[in-house]
Amino acid sequence: MKTLEKETIVELKLRLLRVVNSLMYDDCYTKEHAVNALKDVIRRLDKSEPDI
């Protein structure tokens, strides 16, 4: 099983932090925006770790 590179992990963490931050503080950020952003993170994880 191949592992995620450090850069990829950092990028994914930053994406997740942006989603969380937007949900907490941005009144215009909707659940739909959050769902789409989280789906993108999941897709990236699936591409990098297809065996999981």
Secondary structure, DSSP 4 states (H G I P E B T S, - for coil): -----HHHHHHHHHHHHHHHHHHHH-TT--HHHHHHHHHHHHHHHHHH-TT-
